[in-house]
Amino acid sequence: MSSTGFDRRSGVLHAEGVPLPTIAAAVGTPAYVYCAGTIRARYQRLARAFEGIPHRIHFAMKANSTLAVLRLLQELGAGVDIVSGGELFRAREAGFEGRDVVFSGVGKTVQEIEQALDDRVLLINVESEAELVTIDAVAARKGVMAPIAIRVNPEVTVETPHAYIKTGEKGQKFGIPRDDISRLVGLIRELPHVTLRGLGMHLGSQIGNADPLRDALPRLLAAVETARSEGHDVRYLDVGGGLSVPYEAGEHDADVEDYAALVRAAGLETGLTLLLEPGRYIVAESGALLTRVLYRKHAAGKDFVVTDAGMNDLIRPALYQAYHAIEAVVDTPRTITADVVGPICESGDFFAKHRDLPDVAADDLLVIRTAGAYGYTMTSNYNSRPRPVEVLADGDRFAIITERERYEDLVRLERAHLQWRTI
């Protein structure tokens, strides 16, 4: 079996031991299909790289927050990194305890801070002075101590495929500028309802090697020393996530061993427990979007393959100009050059442009690969389209893990007959 869990048997693409046409016949298309074995293998590779040193892998839920995926990771021993109250609710529904949760994000509401304190999360990552003061005030009202960590912006240059996935450079909205750390650490000593337990950073996504980390770690470690010199009981060193995965031919996985060696050294130097926050690395290659060809079209000298999946189902090509490999589920020897597009009423509704593809016909099945991260989590109901079904394959069995939405679901929370209020 391939490292992604998807391989061909007698010319037919399978998800682990299950033929994809079998899944399509059972649940329809479009459908997200995940391979449980791939998720386990990716998690275990990271865990092995950090054996023998105190650490915890906190899965970045924004990559994939489906309950069955979260439950699988919870059973493996993972914690989670969350960025909203909704993600905290999902985490608890999947079986995670408060101590398994690190709460990140630049814009936590008072309600979310209260929720985090009620659930006794491990850490609340602080990303501004104003947020720090708010956390202290909320904790004071509740009569508790809030365990916090400072997210440091190390202000290093990071090479990523798209500007939107850089988070550790100067001028980004994320984290505390490193020149402000000393002042913030001093302020914490004056706030009676917060306790500083960690410092961390997150450089961005799709980082292929440890070079940015080599630049950033000394700056994070300097912040640790500043906090310790002020008498704070720092226990955690959070190095974030961002490990890359290959989306197209010629790209490679992040060098996990080089990354681990560098981070392990920092953990040993400080004696702190390492927190790691991978998301994409664990789930991206485990998932694919299964879609059926509706039509072939030729216009203005171009060929189009029109599918039943659209940009509302997978927005990454439109939003990030992201590349996703596209394959026919059943092998065909012939090829064409075409655009793969969806049914959405937008010119940005495409999955590939001028791509060499299998010469598929109407009713054939395609898979859009490496869609397990930032796929279903970014779906929408644009054009009033129900969101797709999600399926998990594990060995020779498969199960629906999210039902396909129905038309009734589209209007379930709406009101056509209004109950007016007066002032």
C-alpha angles and dihedrals in degrees: 000000000000120000089253095054092243117105140146127257117184088344095307121113115235134194099223102307097342122094110232092226087060090055092046091050091049102044107014129229148325092044135160110225123193131189113223094200092059092053090050093048094049093048092047093049090058092043091053091050090061100039115139097028128083107263144136129206110221109191113224099238096200088075093061124350101174109137097232092052090048091048091052091053093044089056089052090056101259127147123208138242110213136188104191145032089251090058090049089053091049091048092053091047089054092054103263118141124220091258088061093061134090111187112212133169137103099245112047113165124223088252091054092048089051089049091050092050092046090052092045097231118198095242141356109211111224116215103173141021091245091055091049092054091047092051090051092050093048091048090049092054090051094044094235139115115249114220106219141179127199116234105217121207100214091192098224129150112256126191109218132157093249135026092231093068097055112103107156102061127103113274097029120131092236127097137347116302107250092238089061097051097091093052093047093048088053092049092054090063088061094052110083099198103052128072122196109231104158152008126215150159141201118206101191141270136300094029106167102191141020097255096103088047090054088058096042104042096068088054091050092047090051088056089051091054091049090054093046092049088058090054099255117154097233113186108162136058110195113197096178124218135262100138109163130239127196117258099173140023114291095028121111140204118265113273095256095179094053090045092048094048091054095045094044089055090054091049093050091046094053101031088226128137110256120231117200122191111194119163114153092036092062102042112018099087092039092070139065134177110234113207138169126230111244101180146353114224135185119199136156091356094308134109121224130194108204115203135189090240118081142183089279086065097045116011100171097097091052097039102038102016082242123179119230122179113239124204138176111247090221115045118251122182095212124084138198136187110238149138115256108216140169135225097260118122094242133095086224091064100108139114098195138005127209089350126163103239143167111278095252127175135207112300094023118127126241131187124212104208135218092028100133094101124059090356113101092018089064097044120124141185094244111157085019092281118159113239116253131260120261123218132188120207119201116176109310095342136075137190138191108249097176121026119230110259118250128218088256089060090059092067101026094113097036129098124214094174107058130214101210122212124208131209 
